[in-house]
Amino acid sequence: MKTVHRAISLLRVTAACALVAATSGAFAQIMPMPQNVVQLSASGTVEVQQDLLVLSMNSIKEGPDAATVQTQLRQALDAALTEAKKSAVPGQMDVRTGNFSLYPRYAKDGKISSWQGTAELVLEGRDFPRISTTAGKIQTLTMGNVSFGLSREQRKKVETEAQAIAIDQFKAKAGEIARGFGFTGYTLREININANDQGGIPRPRIMAMQAKSASADEAVPVEAGKSAVVVTVSGGVQLK
């Protein structure tokens, strides 16, 4: 009886393998391996003036207890916020608080010797004179960092231009490859589009800190650079 069962099981396995082989053969006939497919990529680059300024200001305080340091930081930040909000205009100069932290400092014996904290205010927008002038009026914080970039509107506009260039380059390259191999044209198989930008170096930081210490009420000098927005189109084409 066991021999019969073994024989039946063997028959079933053999039949299943035969079915898989037949199915694989059918798929091979239905789905032939693609021929004359070329993978290529092309890029479009547009250089544009940076129109977004992000300027951060901060205060660092240290004292014997956490409550005193926290109070000093809040007072400095509140005064800065009051001054900054006088000139705030959505999109032109937005005002927001940044990092606010408080942490202990330890002596050699492992005990807390003092507390140190930092508070940050960020001015961000497209109106450079408004932002730099406001920063010059704030007396309770010092310069932290200056960086430049592209606004959402500017980035969208430039990416559209760079994408059009990249697509034209891709089509031209695909056509050249097709003709070079003796084909009359091509059809698209799959396409991927990626965009990124390469910003300039934020040079004004040291200048801004020196100006702040030299004259408290003057506007902080800032100078934006340019960003190169790059869009890359890649994918495969079927030569025909």
C-alpha positions as CSV (number, residue, x, y, z in Angstrom):
1,M,0.0,0.0,0.0
2,K,2.8,2.4,0.9
3,T,4.5,1.7,-2.5
4,V,1.2,2.6,-4.3
5,H,1.0,5.9,-2.4
6,R,4.6,6.7,-3.2
7,A,4.0,6.0,-6.9
8,I,0.9,8.3,-6.9
9,S,2.9,11.1,-5.2
10,L,5.7,10.8,-7.7
11,L,3.2,10.9,-10.5
12,R,1.7,14.1,-9.1
13,V,5.1,15.8,-8.8
14,T,6.0,14.8,-12.3
15,A,2.7,16.2,-13.7
16,A,3.2,19.4,-11.8
17,C,6.8,19.9,-13.2
18,A,5.5,19.2,-16.7
19,L,2.8,21.8,-16.2
20,V,5.3,24.4,-15.0
21,A,7.6,23.7,-17.9
22,A,4.7,24.0,-20.4
23,T,3.6,27.2,-18.8
24,S,7.1,28.7,-18.9
25,G,7.4,27.7,-22.5
26,A,4.1,29.4,-23.3
27,F,5.2,32.6,-21.5
28,A,8.5,32.5,-23.5
29,Q,6.5,32.4,-26.7
30,I,4.0,35.2,-25.6
31,M,6.6,37.5,-23.9
32,P,9.8,37.5,-26.0
33,M,12.9,39.2,-24.7
34,P,13.0,42.8,-25.8
35,Q,15.4,43.6,-28.7
36,N,17.1,46.8,-29.7
37,V,16.4,48.6,-26.4
38,V,18.7,51.5,-25.5
39,Q,19.0,53.1,-22.0
40,L,20.0,56.8,-22.1
41,S,19.8,60.0,-20.1
42,A,19.9,63.8,-20.8
43,S,20.0,66.8,-18.5
44,G,18.8,70.4,-18.7
45,T,20.4,73.1,-16.6
46,V,19.1,76.6,-15.9
47,E,21.1,79.1,-13.7
48,V,19.0,81.6,-11.8
49,Q,19.5,84.3,-9.2
50,Q,18.7,83.1,-5.6
51,D,15.6,85.0,-4.4
52,L,15.2,83.5,-0.9
53,L,17.1,84.7,2.2
54,V,17.2,82.8,5.5
55,L,18.8,84.7,8.3
56,S,19.1,83.3,11.8
57,M,19.9,85.2,15.0
58,N,20.5,83.7,18.4
59,S,21.4,84.3,22.0
60,I,23.5,82.1,24.3
61,K,23.2,82.5,28.0
62,E,24.8,80.8,31.0
63,G,24.0,80.9,34.7
64,P,24.1,79.0,38.0
65,D,20.5,77.6,37.6
66,A,18.2,76.5,34.8
67,A,15.4,78.9,35.7
68,T,17.6,82.0,35.5
69,V,19.0,81.0,32.1
70,Q,15.6,80.1,30.7
71,T,14.2,83.5,31.8
72,Q,17.0,85.4,30.2
73,L,16.6,83.5,26.9
74,R,12.8,84.1,26.9
75,Q,13.3,87.8,27.5
76,A,15.9,88.1,24.7
77,L,13.7,86.2,22.3
78,D,10.5,88.0,23.2
79,A,12.1,91.4,22.6
80,A,13.5,90.2,19.3
81,L,10.1,88.8,18.2
82,T,8.4,92.1,19.1
83,E,10.8,94.1,17.0
84,A,10.8,91.6,14.0
85,K,7.0,91.4,13.8
86,K,6.7,95.1,13.2
87,S,8.2,94.5,9.7
88,A,6.8,91.0,9.0
89,V,5.0,90.6,5.6
90,P,3.9,87.1,4.5
91,G,6.3,85.8,1.8
92,Q,8.4,88.9,1.9
93,M,9.6,88.4,5.5
94,D,8.3,85.6,7.6
95,V,9.3,85.4,11.3
96,R,9.6,82.2,13.3
97,T,11.4,80.9,16.3
98,G,14.1,78.2,15.8
99,N,16.1,76.1,18.3
100,F,15.5,76.7,22.0
101,S,17.5,74.5,24.2
102,L,18.8,74.3,27.8
103,Y,21.4,71.9,29.1
104,P,23.7,71.4,32.2
105,R,27.4,71.9,32.3
106,Y,29.4,69.5,34.5
107,A,32.5,70.1,36.7
108,K,35.3,67.6,37.0
109,D,33.7,65.9,40.0
110,G,30.6,65.1,37.8
111,K,28.3,67.6,39.5
112,I,26.4,70.3,37.6
113,S,28.4,73.5,37.7
114,S,26.2,75.7,35.6
115,W,23.5,75.8,33.0
116,Q,23.8,77.0,29.4
117,G,21.0,77.6,26.8
118,T,20.4,79.0,23.4
119,A,17.4,80.6,21.7
120,E,17.1,81.3,17.9
121,L,15.0,83.6,15.7
122,V,14.7,83.1,12.0
123,L,13.9,85.7,9.4
124,E,13.0,84.3,6.0
125,G,11.7,85.7,2.8
126,R,12.3,87.4,-0.6
127,D,12.6,91.0,0.6
128,F,16.3,91.1,1.3
129,P,16.4,94.8,2.3
130,R,13.5,94.4,4.8
131,I,15.1,91.3,6.4
132,S,18.6,92.8,6.6
133,T,17.3,96.1,8.0
134,T,15.2,94.3,10.6
135,A,18.1,92.2,11.7
136,G,20.1,95.4,12.2
137,K,17.4,96.7,14.6
138,I,17.4,93.6,16.9
139,Q,19.6,94.3,19.9
140,T,19.0,91.2,22.1
141,L,20.3,88.6,19.6
142,T,23.5,88.2,17.5
143,M,24.0,86.9,14.0
144,G,23.9,83.1,13.7
145,N,23.9,82.2,10.0
146,V,23.0,83.5,6.5
147,S,21.9,81.3,3.7
148,F,20.3,81.7,0.3
149,G,18.0,79.5,-1.9
150,L,15.1,79.6,-4.3
151,S,11.5,80.4,-3.4
152,R,8.9,77.8,-4.2
153,E,7.6,80.0,-7.1
154,Q,11.0,80.5,-8.5
155,R,12.0,76.8,-8.2
156,K,8.8,75.7,-10.0
157,K,9.3,78.1,-12.9
158,V,13.0,77.2,-13.4
159,E,12.3,73.5,-13.1
160,T,9.8,73.7,-15.9
161,E,12.3,75.5,-18.1
162,A,15.1,72.9,-17.2
163,Q,12.7,70.0,-17.8
164,A,11.8,71.3,-21.3
165,I,15.5,71.5,-22.2
166,A,16.2,68.0,-20.8
167,I,13.3,66.5,-22.8
168,D,14.5,68.1,-26.0
169,Q,18.0,66.8,-25.3
170,F,16.7,63.3,-24.6
171,K,14.6,63.2,-27.8
172,A,17.6,64.5,-29.9
173,K,19.9,61.9,-28.4
174,A,17.4,59.1,-29.0
175,G,17.0,60.2,-32.6
176,E,20.7,60.3,-33.2
177,I,21.3,56.9,-31.7
178,A,18.5,55.4,-33.8
179,R,19.8,56.8,-37.0
180,G,23.4,55.8,-36.1
181,F,22.3,52.2,-35.9
182,G,20.3,52.3,-39.1
183,F,16.8,52.6,-37.6
184,T,14.2,55.1,-38.8
185,G,13.0,56.1,-35.3
186,Y,12.2,54.9,-31.8
187,T,9.4,54.5,-29.2
188,L,9.5,55.3,-25.5
189,R,9.5,52.4,-23.1
190,E,9.9,54.1,-19.6
191,I,10.9,57.5,-18.5
192,N,12.2,58.9,-15.1
193,I,12.5,62.6,-14.3
194,N,14.6,63.9,-11.4
195,A,15.3,67.5,-10.4
196,N,17.8,69.2,-8.0
197,D,19.5,72.5,-7.5
198,Q,23.1,73.4,-6.7
199,G,23.4,76.5,-4.6
200,G,26.2,79.0,-4.1
201,I,28.4,79.4,-1.1
202,P,26.8,81.6,1.7
203,R,29.7,84.1,1.8
204,P,28.0,87.0,3.8
205,R,28.1,85.3,7.2
206,I,31.4,86.8,8.4
207,M,30.6,90.2,6.9
208,A,27.3,90.2,8.7
209,M,28.8,89.4,12.1
210,Q,31.4,92.1,11.7
211,A,28.8,94.7,10.7
212,K,26.6,93.8,13.6
213,S,29.3,94.4,16.1
214,A,30.5,97.6,14.5
215,S,27.1,99.4,14.2
216,A,24.0,98.0,15.9
217,D,21.3,99.8,14.0
218,E,22.6,99.4,10.5
219,A,21.3,96.9,8.0
220,V,23.2,93.7,7.7
221,P,25.0,93.5,4.3
222,V,23.8,90.4,2.3
223,E,24.6,89.4,-1.2
224,A,22.9,86.4,-2.9
225,G,24.5,84.1,-5.5
226,K,23.0,81.9,-8.1
227,S,21.6,78.4,-8.1
228,A,21.8,76.0,-11.0
229,V,18.7,73.9,-11.3
230,V,19.3,70.6,-13.0
231,V,16.6,68.3,-14.4
232,T,17.6,64.8,-15.6
233,V,15.5,62.7,-17.9
234,S,16.5,59.0,-18.2
235,G,14.8,55.9,-19.5
236,G,14.7,53.3,-22.2
237,V,13.8,53.6,-25.9
238,Q,12.9,50.9,-28.4
239,L,14.6,51.4,-31.7
240,K,12.4,50.6,-34.7
